[in-house]
Amino acid sequence: TLIRQYLQSGNLEEAARFLGKPFRMSGKVIKGEKLGRKLGFPTANVHYINTIIPSDGVYAGWVQFNNKTYMSAISTGCRPQFKGEKRFLEAYILNFSGDIYGTRIKVSLVEKIRNEEVFSNIENLKKQMSKDCKESIKILEENKI
């Protein structure tokens, strides 16, 4: 119950302390609306079943598949910028290009960067996403797995 509370409040550091490693979930990459691609940040939309999802926001984390591990900026939530209603987990895998639809991936969340928010325009959203990626790299360089 305590670990679940830490995850749902976005306190991944405490959750990891009790788990002995970063919180991890896995799921299959599914096709989405390609919103990330249109913004210049193609994401892997993860179909997850019966798992705890931490509080909505943007996280620094790792994505593993095909025996490789990649730095990632990960978003959980309902995409308020686009008036979404359904919750998603999306991972922008840094320094990766390729088709991974249908692939099962593991997502490890290391640290929450910020809450979800609505921006005044798409350009401001894209600027923030770029900052989120830089912050993810900084955090993950200090938290290698």
C-alpha positions in Angstrom: 0.0 0.0 0.0 2.8 2.4 0.8 4.6 1.8 -2.5 1.3 2.2 -4.3 0.8 5.6 -2.6 4.3 6.7 -3.5 3.7 5.8 -7.2 0.3 7.5 -7.3 1.7 10.7 -5.8 4.6 10.7 -8.3 7.2 10.1 -5.6 9.2 7.5 -7.6 12.4 7.9 -5.6 10.7 6.6 -2.4 9.0 3.8 -4.3 12.3 2.8 -5.8 13.9 2.8 -2.4 11.3 0.2 -1.2 11.3 -1.8 -4.4 15.1 -1.8 -4.6 15.0 -0.6 -8.2 13.0 1.8 -10.4 9.3 1.1 -10.8 8.8 -0.9 -14.0 5.8 -1.9 -16.1 5.6 -3.6 -19.5 3.2 -3.6 -22.3 2.8 -3.9 -26.1 3.4 -0.9 -28.3 0.2 0.0 -30.1 -0.8 2.5 -32.8 -2.0 5.8 -31.5 -3.2 9.0 -33.1 0.4 9.9 -34.1 0.1 13.2 -32.2 3.7 12.9 -31.0 5.0 12.3 -34.5 3.2 15.4 -35.7 4.9 17.4 -33.0 8.4 16.0 -33.9 8.4 13.6 -30.9 7.2 10.2 -32.1 6.1 8.1 -29.1 5.6 4.5 -28.3 2.1 4.2 -27.0 2.1 1.4 -24.4 -1.0 -0.8 -23.9 -0.8 -1.8 -20.2 -3.2 -4.1 -18.4 -3.7 -4.4 -14.6 -0.8 -2.3 -13.5 -0.4 0.7 -11.2 0.2 3.8 -13.2 1.8 6.7 -11.3 0.4 10.2 -11.2 -0.2 12.0 -14.5 2.8 13.9 -15.7 6.2 13.6 -17.5 8.9 11.3 -16.3 12.5 10.5 -17.1 12.9 6.8 -17.6 14.3 3.8 -19.4 12.7 1.7 -22.2 14.0 -1.8 -22.8 13.3 -4.0 -25.8 15.3 -6.3 -28.1 18.0 -6.6 -25.4 18.7 -2.8 -25.5 18.0 0.0 -23.1 17.2 3.5 -24.2 16.8 6.8 -22.4 13.3 8.1 -22.6 10.9 10.9 -21.8 7.7 9.3 -20.7 4.2 10.8 -20.4 1.3 9.4 -18.4 -2.2 11.0 -18.5 -5.0 12.0 -20.8 -3.3 14.6 -23.0 -5.1 17.7 -21.8 -3.6 19.8 -24.6 -5.7 17.8 -27.0 -8.7 17.4 -24.7 -8.1 13.7 -24.2 -10.3 11.6 -22.0 -8.5 8.2 -22.1 -5.3 7.7 -20.1 -2.2 6.8 -22.0 1.4 5.9 -21.3 3.7 7.2 -24.0 7.4 7.0 -24.3 9.6 9.2 -26.5 12.6 7.0 -26.9 15.7 9.2 -27.3 18.1 8.5 -30.1 15.9 5.9 -31.6 14.2 5.5 -34.9 12.3 2.6 -36.1 9.0 0.7 -36.2 8.3 -1.1 -32.9 4.5 -1.6 -33.2 3.5 -4.8 -31.6 6.8 -5.1 -29.7 6.6 -5.7 -25.9 8.6 -3.1 -24.1 9.6 -2.6 -20.4 9.3 1.0 -19.1 11.2 2.0 -15.9 10.2 5.3 -14.4 13.1 7.1 -12.6 11.9 10.6 -11.7 8.9 12.8 -12.3 9.8 16.0 -14.2 6.5 17.8 -14.2 2.7 17.5 -14.1 0.6 17.5 -17.2 -0.4 21.0 -18.3 -2.1 22.8 -21.1 0.0 25.3 -23.1 -1.1 28.5 -24.8 -0.1 27.1 -28.2 1.5 24.1 -29.8 4.9 25.8 -30.2 5.1 26.3 -26.5 4.2 22.6 -26.0 7.0 21.6 -28.4 9.5 23.9 -26.6 8.6 22.3 -23.3 8.8 18.8 -24.7 12.4 19.6 -25.9 13.2 20.8 -22.3 11.7 17.6 -20.9 14.0 15.5 -23.1 17.1 17.5 -22.0 16.0 17.1 -18.4 15.4 13.4 -18.9 19.0 12.9 -20.2 20.4 14.9 -17.3 18.5 12.7 -14.8 19.2 9.4 -16.5 22.9 10.1 -16.8 22.9 10.2 -13.0 20.7 7.1 -12.7 22.0 4.5 -15.0 20.5 1.0 -14.8 
